[in-house]
Amino acid sequence: MTLIKSISGIRGTIGGPTGDTLNPLDIVKFTTAYAQFIKKQGNNGAKADFNNHRPTIVVGRDARMSGVMVDNVVCGTLIGMGFDVVNIGLATTPTTELAVSMLGADGGIIITASHNPRQWNALKLLNSNGEFLTAADGAEVLATAESECFDYADVDHLGHYINCDEADSWHIEEVLGLDLVDQEAIKKAGFKVCVDTINSVGGIILPKLLDELGVEYTILNGEPTGDFAHNPEPLEKNLQGIMDEMKTGKYDLGIVVDPDVDRLAFICEDGRMFGEEYTLVSVADYVLSKTKGNTVSNLSSTRALRDVTERHGGTYYASAVGEVNVTTKMKEVDAVIGGEGNGGVIYPECHYGRDALVGIALFLTSLAQKGCKVSELRAQFPDYQIAKNRIDLTPDTDVDAILVKVKQMFSADATAHVNDIDGVKIDFPTKWVHLRKSNTEPIIRVYSEAPTMEEADEIGKKLMQVVYDMQ
């Protein structure tokens, strides 16, 4: 069974029996439930009175091979529910988020499985602010889907379908308009970059952004076919192609995005990874140097953000994993920047969503103003090593029992601080390890960080063995 319903949306592999994978019948069911939720929000006064206007949903998708099929089912279902659909076509997740607010729409659906392999797809659900649904709202949508108490529009009240091809331009204009993005400094720097867009929508929008910034670029895997050239998660083990290209010495920077362009990783001029954990750290360092304030990242992110934040006189806060958890905490503590260690940058001056375009523009500005190489910039930050491991779940895996066992292991250790708001995280004075069930894949993630990779691996594998022993 691959169908996963969580705070991060509804996703699964394409094909197979209903209720087990992401297939047309289940897509109709969950899209209908979402539409009924949005209608209820309108009736409660969250938006204009739906009796006086037809509700509108923005739909965008990445370039996955199943995207056209899912898009047709989603749009047809929304029209059948009496919604107008503004389809922005091939678009990034942050582009779709911004389009919802710019159009004054009642919600949005992003058709993407983010970093998952090509056989996966998903529905990411947005509210009228262009932000992901809260956990409570998501739970209501899932409950409605399970009940199948649906009410479709009659023939006189069907919705309309509208194509829109301006969303990319709106997104780029928003990024270029940010006070901390210095176009002139970037142009004067004369950067040459190599970009891996993983055969998805990054290959459409990033050349437009780089042209506006006056950056010379080479695009790898630029055709938006959805037939990914390599595993789409922007981790070092998947990026040998661009790392080898960077070693030719022709570029100042390597840029890697995932299929829906909300995650961002950099590669140094010598072909070494900058480290996806340090995408947020470096951008936050630049933002904090100009704007004093607090920061937020999730529990599985590097301690380096805490260190940088405190160096600038701010306070660092941690949230549970999941973009909506991060943004909720950011609003609570009035954070000036936040995100996730997977390369997700959230800059509220633009919008409350992970946005690789924002990250690229801010990073290039910082690099241009400092006048240093990427490797020299990386050396300015605290150096932690993080090990990211995973364990595939079996039908018999009792995740709750595993978490209880892990907590018991460290309950008598005076040097260990146990946090169980999202899985179990064990903090030690010089290292940490975090074990949690993924919201997006049928796996357990085991992340660990320490001053050396050997130490990080050691404590991570200790917890992994607990899982193996209980499977």
ABEGO torsion letter per residue (X at the ends): XABBBBAAEBBBBBEEBBGABBBAAAAAAAAAAAAAAAAAAAAAGABBBAAABBBBBBBBBBABAAAAAAAAAAAAAAAAAGBBBBBAEBBBAAAAAAAAAAAGBAEBBBBBAEABBAABBBBBBBBAAGBBBBAAAAAAAAAAAAAGBBBBBBAAABBBBBBBAAAAAAAAAAAAABAABBAAAAAAAGBBBBBBAGGBAAAAAAAAAAAAAGBBBBBBGABBAGBBABBABBBAAAAAAAAAAAAAGABABBBBBBAAGABBBBBBAAGBBAEAAAAAAAAAAAAAAABBEBBBBBAABBAAAAAAAAAAGBBBBBBBBEAAAAAAAAAAAGBABBEBAAGBBBBAAABBBBBAAAAAAAAAAAAAAAGBBAAAAAAABBBBBBBBBBBBBBAABBAAAAAAAAAAAAAABAABBBBAABEBBBBBAABBBBBBBBAABBBBBBBBBBABAAAAAAAAAAAAAAAAAAX
